Amino acid sequence: MERYFKTIVLSIATVFAITMANAQDGEALFKAKCSACHMLDKNSTGPILKGVKQKWEDAGEGAMLYEWVKNPQTLVASGKSKMAIEVEKWSPSAMTPQEVTNEDVDAILSYVDSYAKPEPAAAQTVDTSSPVITYVPNYKDNLNMFYWLLFLTVILFFSIFLMSNSVKSLIKSDAIKKKLIENESKGSSTVVKTIALLVGAFGLMALNSNASAFTFNGPGIAEEGMPWLLIENSDIYALIIVDIILLGVLWYLRGLFKEFMAMLIPEKPKPAKKGFVFKKWNKVLTDVVEIEDEESILMDHEYDGIHELDNNLPPWWVWMFYATIIFGIIYIFNYHILGTGDLQIAAYEKDMVESKKEVDAYLTKMAMNVDETNATLMTDATDISTGKGLFEVNCVSCHNPNGEGNIGPNLTDKFWLYGNDIKDLFKLVKIGNANGMPEHASKLNPVQIQQVTSFVLSMPYTKGKEPQGTEIK
């Protein structure tokens, strides 16, 4: 019993698979052989094919249906098929012979009979109220900014820690205590100001941190394309304020440190030097010792009366050296450690993707703006080649491969039924007419119609069907 059950199930599955394969083959065959003159849901140049096989079988001519598809004119001329004569009378356009097998015909008709018109989409209620615009921050840029601000915060905290320890050490030193005793009022005032500033600054930092609380959504964000940590704009602003406060604290501690150092080592008054502003800038940039003071940097090296001076490196060169070190650290963190920046190849590939999207969007927009009022003749080789491919798929059944005419007129001579201007042809291909030309707006987009009509106008003369219409020179 189990063996028979398995056999039945296998047979049903096989039949189902064959039916699905035939339906798929039928769809491809219909589009290649029949779609130029027949439509699935209504009459066109040819009649609707749904139920055709059953009609021929009811008339007792089921076997003749295959002969009709393969060689219709011969069947009509023989007079043995009433169905063939009736179909011939239905349309002024003659049926084109098709190179198909009986199995191909069955597959096509099976696909047509199983076709169901898609249900129209449910009408959507249009909201006429004013749209609510929700601003979404750029979380990726915010996260990159957050990394740099956090890095700066760490640097500032570390600097404040070092500077405060230095100030603390100075205050504990006997020399400073003695100076503070000598100038008690000033010292106590300085200490009070220092304590008040530090308490106020860190209190403001704590208040600001609690107010913002860095409202991150945290790691594990499931939405595709989002960074691992969502940083709001308010978080960035809060961190900037914290860094500004820390910078102010550091600047004040620096001034305090210099003030205490001045108590220990009073600066010697420097004599005012006369000179031009250029000389002052030259001094800043080169740090050159004046000629009268060169003895202070004279070294013991001497050769043939020439003495060596121990000049400092030019400050601008030293600054540049330090700048390259800082740049190198930032570069490594940005591109190789944190990965917040794209290297050249990755940046190039992203730019190419974005540029392609813009080009595709532009071409799509321009293509949809083409109609019978503004169509233009295309001469580019790519457009003509594309038009040729579209012609071979949609037009050869009625006009033959070289456009010499079959059911439809010869497209290569000087005689035209509806004009040979690109706009006239665009309109004809787009909406068709009652004399057998089907519409193609449902199959081709506007730019494709423009391409195929441009190809038609570029076709060389081919002798074929007798001229129809008016000669246009």
C-alpha positions as CSV (number, residue, x, y, z in Angstrom):
1,M,0.0,0.0,0.0
2,E,2.8,2.4,0.9
3,R,4.5,1.7,-2.5
4,Y,1.3,2.6,-4.4
5,F,0.9,5.8,-2.3
6,K,4.5,6.8,-3.1
7,T,3.9,6.1,-6.8
8,I,0.8,8.3,-6.8
9,V,2.5,11.2,-5.1
10,L,5.5,11.0,-7.4
11,S,3.2,11.0,-10.5
12,I,1.3,14.1,-9.2
13,A,4.6,15.9,-8.5
14,T,5.9,15.0,-12.0
15,V,2.7,16.2,-13.7
16,F,2.8,19.4,-11.6
17,A,6.5,20.0,-12.6
18,I,5.8,19.4,-16.3
19,T,2.8,21.8,-16.1
20,M,4.9,24.5,-14.5
21,A,7.7,24.0,-17.1
22,N,5.2,24.2,-19.9
23,A,3.6,27.3,-18.4
24,Q,7.1,29.0,-18.3
25,D,7.9,27.8,-21.8
26,G,4.5,29.0,-23.0
27,E,5.1,32.5,-21.6
28,A,8.4,32.8,-23.3
29,L,7.0,31.4,-26.6
30,F,4.0,33.7,-26.4
31,K,6.2,36.8,-25.9
32,A,8.5,35.8,-28.8
33,K,5.9,34.6,-31.3
34,C,2.5,36.1,-30.6
35,S,2.8,39.2,-28.4
36,A,3.2,41.5,-31.5
37,C,-0.4,40.8,-32.7
38,H,-2.2,39.3,-29.7
39,M,-2.8,40.5,-26.2
40,L,-3.7,38.3,-23.2
41,D,-6.7,40.1,-21.9
42,K,-8.3,41.7,-25.0
43,N,-8.5,41.8,-28.8
44,S,-5.7,43.5,-30.7
45,T,-4.4,43.0,-34.3
46,G,-5.3,39.4,-33.7
47,P,-8.2,38.1,-31.6
48,I,-7.8,37.1,-27.9
49,L,-6.4,33.6,-27.7
50,K,-7.9,32.5,-24.4
51,G,-10.2,29.5,-25.0
52,V,-9.2,29.2,-28.7
53,K,-8.2,25.5,-28.4
54,Q,-11.5,24.6,-26.9
55,K,-13.4,26.4,-29.7
56,W,-11.5,24.5,-32.4
57,E,-12.1,21.2,-30.6
58,D,-15.8,22.0,-30.2
59,A,-15.9,22.6,-34.0
60,G,-14.3,19.2,-34.5
61,E,-11.1,20.8,-35.9
62,G,-8.8,20.5,-32.9
63,A,-6.1,18.8,-35.0
64,M,-6.3,21.5,-37.7
65,L,-5.4,24.2,-35.1
66,Y,-1.7,23.2,-35.3
67,E,-1.8,23.4,-39.1
68,W,-3.4,26.8,-38.9
69,V,-0.6,28.2,-36.7
70,K,2.2,26.7,-38.9
71,N,0.7,27.5,-42.3
72,P,-2.5,29.5,-42.2
73,Q,-2.8,30.5,-45.8
74,T,-2.5,27.0,-47.1
75,L,-5.2,25.8,-44.7
76,V,-7.5,28.7,-45.8
77,A,-6.9,27.9,-49.5
78,S,-7.7,24.2,-49.0
79,G,-11.2,25.2,-47.7
80,K,-11.4,22.2,-45.4
81,S,-11.4,24.3,-42.2
82,K,-14.4,26.5,-41.4
83,M,-12.6,27.9,-38.3
84,A,-9.7,29.1,-40.4
85,I,-12.0,30.9,-42.8
86,E,-13.9,32.6,-39.9
87,V,-10.6,33.8,-38.3
88,E,-9.4,35.0,-41.7
89,K,-12.5,37.2,-42.0
90,W,-12.1,38.5,-38.5
91,S,-9.1,40.7,-39.2
92,P,-7.9,42.5,-42.3
93,S,-4.4,41.5,-41.4
94,A,-3.2,38.0,-42.5
95,M,-2.0,35.5,-40.0
96,T,1.8,35.1,-40.1
97,P,3.1,31.5,-40.4
98,Q,5.0,30.4,-37.3
99,E,7.9,27.9,-37.0
100,V,6.7,25.9,-34.0
101,T,6.0,22.4,-33.0
102,N,2.7,21.0,-31.7
103,E,4.1,20.9,-28.2
104,D,5.0,24.6,-28.6
105,V,1.4,25.4,-29.6
106,D,0.1,23.5,-26.6
107,A,2.5,25.3,-24.2
108,I,1.4,28.7,-25.6
109,L,-2.3,28.0,-25.4
110,S,-1.9,26.5,-21.9
111,Y,-0.2,29.6,-20.8
112,V,-2.9,31.8,-22.3
113,D,-5.7,29.8,-20.8
114,S,-4.1,30.0,-17.3
115,Y,-3.5,33.7,-17.5
116,A,-5.4,35.8,-14.9
117,K,-5.5,39.5,-15.1
118,P,-3.9,41.1,-12.0
119,E,-6.2,42.7,-9.5
120,P,-6.0,46.5,-9.5
121,A,-4.3,47.9,-6.5
122,A,-6.6,49.1,-3.8
123,A,-7.1,52.8,-3.9
124,Q,-5.1,54.5,-1.2
125,T,-6.6,57.2,0.9
126,V,-4.7,60.5,0.2
127,D,-3.8,62.4,3.2
128,T,-4.4,66.1,2.4
129,S,-3.1,67.3,5.7
130,S,0.2,69.0,5.9
131,P,3.0,66.5,5.9
132,V,5.0,66.0,9.1
133,I,8.7,66.4,8.3
134,T,10.9,64.4,10.6
135,Y,14.5,65.3,10.7
136,V,16.8,62.3,10.9
137,P,20.4,63.1,12.0
138,N,23.3,61.7,9.9
139,Y,24.4,59.1,12.5
140,K,27.5,58.1,10.6
141,D,28.9,61.6,10.5
142,N,27.9,62.2,14.1
143,L,29.7,59.0,15.2
144,N,32.9,60.2,13.4
145,M,32.6,63.6,15.1
146,F,32.0,61.9,18.4
147,Y,35.2,59.9,18.1
148,W,37.3,63.1,17.5
149,L,35.6,65.0,20.3
150,L,36.0,62.1,22.7
151,F,39.7,61.9,21.8
152,L,40.1,65.6,22.5
153,T,38.3,65.2,25.8
154,V,40.7,62.5,26.9
155,I,43.7,64.7,25.9
156,L,42.2,67.7,27.8
157,F,41.5,65.6,30.9
158,F,45.1,64.2,30.8
159,S,46.6,67.7,30.4
160,I,44.5,69.0,33.2
161,F,45.6,66.1,35.4
162,L,49.3,66.9,34.7
163,M,48.9,70.6,35.1
164,S,46.9,70.3,38.4
165,N,49.6,68.0,39.8
166,S,52.3,70.5,38.9
167,V,50.4,73.3,40.5
168,K,49.7,71.1,43.6
169,S,53.5,70.3,43.8
170,L,54.3,74.0,43.6
171,I,51.8,74.9,46.3
172,K,53.3,72.3,48.7
173,S,56.9,73.6,48.1
174,D,58.5,75.6,50.9
175,A,59.5,78.4,48.5
176,I,55.9,79.0,47.5
177,K,54.6,78.8,51.0
178,K,57.2,81.4,52.0
179,K,56.1,83.7,49.1
180,L,52.4,83.2,50.1
181,I,53.2,84.2,53.7
182,E,55.0,87.3,52.4
183,N,52.0,88.1,50.2
184,E,49.2,86.5,52.2
185,S,46.4,88.6,50.8
186,K,47.3,88.0,47.2
187,G,48.1,84.3,47.8
188,S,44.9,83.6,49.6
189,S,42.9,85.4,46.9
190,T,44.6,83.3,44.2
191,V,43.9,80.0,46.0
192,V,40.3,80.9,46.7
193,K,39.8,81.9,43.0
194,T,41.4,78.7,41.9
195,I,39.2,76.5,44.1
196,A,36.1,78.4,43.1
197,L,36.9,78.2,39.4
198,L,37.6,74.4,39.6
199,V,34.4,73.7,41.6
200,G,32.3,75.8,39.3
201,A,33.8,74.4,36.1
202,F,33.5,70.8,37.1
203,G,30.0,71.4,38.5
204,L,28.9,72.9,35.2
205,M,30.4,69.9,33.4
206,A,28.5,67.5,35.6
207,L,25.3,69.5,35.1
208,N,25.7,69.6,31.4
209,S,26.5,65.8,31.3
210,N,23.4,65.0,33.3
211,A,21.3,67.2,31.1
212,S,22.4,65.6,27.9
213,A,23.2,62.1,29.3
214,F,24.5,61.2,25.9
215,T,21.2,59.8,24.7
216,F,22.7,56.9,22.7
217,N,20.6,54.0,21.6
218,G,23.6,51.7,22.3
219,P,25.1,48.9,20.4
220,G,23.1,46.2,18.6
221,I,21.2,48.5,16.3
222,A,19.3,46.1,14.0
223,E,18.4,48.6,11.3
224,E,20.5,48.1,8.2
225,G,22.9,50.9,7.3
226,M,23.0,52.4,10.8
227,P,26.3,52.6,12.8
228,W,26.7,50.5,15.9
229,L,26.1,53.6,18.1
230,L,23.6,56.3,17.5
231,I,24.8,59.8,18.4
232,E,22.2,62.6,18.4
233,N,23.1,66.2,17.5
234,S,22.4,67.2,21.1
235,D,25.1,64.8,22.3
236,I,27.6,66.4,19.9
237,Y,26.7,69.9,21.2
238,A,27.1,68.7,24.8
239,L,30.5,67.2,24.2
240,I,31.7,70.4,22.4
241,I,30.6,72.4,25.5
242,V,32.4,70.0,27.8
243,D,35.6,70.4,25.7
244,I,35.3,74.2,25.7
245,I,35.0,74.1,29.5
246,L,37.9,71.8,29.9
247,L,40.0,74.0,27.6
248,G,39.2,77.0,29.8
249,V,40.2,75.1,32.9
250,L,43.4,74.0,31.3
251,W,44.2,77.6,30.2
252,Y,43.5,78.9,33.7
253,L,45.7,76.2,35.3
254,R,48.5,77.2,32.9
255,G,48.2,80.8,33.9
256,L,48.2,79.8,37.6
257,F,51.3,77.7,37.0
258,K,53.1,80.5,35.3
259,E,52.1,82.8,38.2
260,F,53.6,80.5,40.8
261,M,56.7,80.0,38.8
262,A,57.1,83.8,38.5
263,M,57.1,83.9,42.4
264,L,60.0,81.5,42.4
265,I,62.0,82.8,39.4
266,P,61.2,86.4,38.7
267,E,61.6,87.1,35.0
268,K,64.4,89.5,34.1
269,P,63.2,92.6,32.4
270,K,64.2,92.5,28.7
271,P,65.5,95.6,27.1
272,A,63.3,96.9,24.4
273,K,64.8,96.3,21.0
274,K,64.4,98.7,18.2
275,G,63.8,97.4,14.8
276,F,61.3,96.7,12.1
277,V,58.4,94.3,12.4
278,F,60.2,92.2,9.8
279,K,63.1,91.7,12.1
280,K,60.7,90.6,14.9
281,W,59.1,88.0,12.6
282,N,62.4,86.9,11.4
283,K,63.5,86.3,15.0
284,V,60.3,84.3,15.7
285,L,60.7,82.1,12.6
286,T,64.4,81.6,12.7
287,D,65.4,82.0,16.4
288,V,68.7,83.4,15.3
289,V,71.0,84.8,18.1
290,E,72.0,88.4,17.7
291,I,75.7,88.9,16.6
292,E,76.6,90.6,19.8
293,D,75.3,87.6,21.8
294,E,76.9,84.9,19.7
295,E,79.5,84.2,22.4
296,S,76.8,82.5,24.4
297,I,76.4,79.8,21.8
298,L,80.0,79.5,20.7
299,M,81.3,75.9,20.7
300,D,84.8,74.6,21.2
301,H,85.1,73.4,17.6
302,E,87.5,75.5,15.6
303,Y,89.1,74.9,12.3
304,D,91.3,77.3,10.4
305,G,90.0,80.2,12.5
306,I,86.3,79.3,11.9
307,H,84.3,78.7,15.0
308,E,81.0,76.6,15.2
309,L,77.9,78.1,16.7
310,D,75.2,76.0,18.5
311,N,72.2,77.6,16.8
312,N,68.7,76.2,17.5
313,L,66.7,74.7,14.7
314,P,64.3,77.2,13.0
315,P,61.1,77.1,15.0
316,W,59.0,77.0,11.8
317,W,60.8,73.8,10.8
318,V,60.3,72.3,14.3
319,W,56.6,73.2,14.2
320,M,56.2,71.6,10.9
321,F,57.9,68.4,12.2
322,Y,55.6,68.2,15.2
323,A,52.6,68.9,12.8
324,T,53.6,65.9,10.7
325,I,53.7,63.7,13.8
326,I,50.3,64.8,14.8
327,F,49.0,64.4,11.3
328,G,50.5,60.9,11.1
329,I,48.7,59.9,14.4
330,I,45.4,61.3,13.2
331,Y,45.8,59.6,9.8
332,I,46.5,56.2,11.4
333,F,43.5,56.4,13.8
334,N,41.2,57.8,11.1
335,Y,42.0,55.3,8.3
336,H,43.6,52.2,9.9
337,I,42.5,51.9,13.5
338,L,39.0,53.4,13.8
339,G,38.2,53.1,10.1
340,T,36.2,56.3,10.1
341,G,37.7,57.4,6.8
342,D,37.8,55.6,3.5
343,L,41.1,54.9,1.7
344,Q,41.4,55.9,-1.9
345,I,40.0,52.8,-3.5
346,A,37.0,52.6,-1.2
347,A,36.3,56.3,-1.6
348,Y,36.6,55.9,-5.4
349,E,34.2,53.0,-5.4
350,K,31.7,54.8,-3.3
351,D,31.9,57.9,-5.5
352,M,31.3,55.7,-8.6
353,V,28.3,54.1,-7.0
354,E,26.8,57.5,-6.1
355,S,27.6,58.9,-9.5
356,K,26.0,55.9,-11.3
357,K,22.8,56.4,-9.2
358,E,22.7,60.1,-10.2
359,V,23.2,59.2,-13.9
360,D,20.6,56.5,-13.8
361,A,18.1,58.7,-12.1
362,Y,18.8,61.5,-14.6
363,L,18.4,59.1,-17.6
364,T,15.2,57.6,-16.2
365,K,13.8,61.0,-15.6
366,M,14.6,62.2,-19.1
367,A,13.3,59.0,-20.6
368,M,9.9,59.4,-19.0
369,N,9.6,62.9,-20.3
370,V,9.7,61.8,-24.0
371,D,6.4,61.7,-25.9
372,E,5.0,62.3,-29.4
373,T,5.4,66.1,-28.9
374,N,9.1,66.2,-28.2
375,A,10.6,62.9,-29.6
376,T,13.8,63.4,-31.5
377,L,15.7,61.3,-34.0
378,M,18.5,59.3,-32.4
379,T,21.7,58.8,-34.3
380,D,24.0,57.3,-31.7
381,A,25.2,53.8,-32.6
382,T,24.2,52.5,-29.2
383,D,20.6,53.7,-29.5
384,I,20.3,52.4,-33.1
385,S,21.6,49.0,-31.9
386,T,19.2,48.9,-29.1
387,G,16.4,49.9,-31.4
388,K,17.3,47.1,-33.8
389,G,17.0,44.6,-30.9
390,L,13.6,45.9,-30.0
391,F,12.5,45.7,-33.6
392,E,13.5,42.1,-33.9
393,V,11.5,41.2,-30.8
394,N,8.3,43.3,-31.4
395,C,8.1,44.0,-35.2
396,V,9.4,41.3,-37.4
397,S,6.3,39.2,-37.2
398,C,4.4,41.9,-39.2
399,H,7.2,43.7,-41.1
400,N,9.8,40.9,-41.6
401,P,13.4,41.1,-40.3
402,N,14.6,43.7,-42.9
403,G,11.4,45.8,-42.8
404,E,10.3,44.7,-46.3
405,G,6.7,44.2,-45.1
406,N,4.5,41.2,-44.4
407,I,1.2,41.8,-42.7
408,G,2.3,45.4,-42.2
409,P,3.7,47.7,-44.9
410,N,7.2,48.0,-46.2
411,L,9.1,50.3,-43.8
412,T,12.1,50.9,-46.1
413,D,10.5,52.5,-49.1
414,K,9.4,56.2,-49.6
415,F,5.7,55.5,-49.2
416,W,4.1,56.1,-45.8
417,L,0.6,55.7,-44.5
418,Y,0.8,58.0,-41.5
419,G,3.9,60.1,-42.2
420,N,7.6,59.4,-41.7
421,D,8.4,62.1,-39.1
422,I,9.9,60.8,-35.9
423,K,7.0,62.3,-33.9
424,D,4.4,60.6,-36.2
425,L,6.1,57.2,-35.9
426,F,6.4,57.7,-32.1
427,K,2.7,58.3,-31.8
428,L,1.8,55.4,-34.1
429,V,4.0,52.9,-32.2
430,K,2.9,54.2,-28.8
431,I,-1.0,54.1,-29.3
432,G,-1.4,52.0,-32.5
433,N,-4.4,52.4,-34.7
434,A,-7.6,50.6,-35.8
435,N,-6.0,49.2,-39.0
436,G,-4.1,46.4,-37.3
437,M,-1.2,48.3,-35.7
438,P,-1.1,47.3,-32.0
439,E,-0.1,49.7,-29.2
440,H,3.3,49.3,-27.6
441,A,3.1,51.7,-24.7
442,S,2.4,48.8,-22.4
443,K,5.5,46.9,-23.6
444,L,8.1,49.7,-24.2
445,N,9.0,52.8,-22.3
446,P,9.2,56.1,-24.1
447,V,12.9,56.0,-24.7
448,Q,12.7,52.5,-26.1
449,I,9.9,53.7,-28.5
450,Q,12.2,56.5,-29.6
451,Q,15.0,54.1,-30.2
452,V,13.0,51.6,-32.3
453,T,11.4,54.4,-34.4
454,S,14.9,55.9,-35.0
455,F,16.1,52.5,-36.1
456,V,13.2,52.2,-38.5
457,L,14.1,55.5,-40.1
458,S,17.7,54.4,-40.5
459,M,16.9,51.1,-42.3
460,P,18.2,50.9,-45.9
461,Y,15.7,50.2,-48.8
462,T,14.7,46.6,-49.2
463,K,12.5,45.3,-52.0
464,G,9.4,43.7,-50.6
465,K,5.7,44.4,-50.3
466,E,4.0,46.7,-52.8
467,P,4.1,50.4,-51.8
468,Q,1.2,51.7,-49.5
469,G,0.3,55.2,-48.7
470,T,1.7,58.5,-50.0
471,E,5.2,58.9,-51.4
472,I,7.3,61.2,-49.2
473,K,10.6,62.5,-50.7
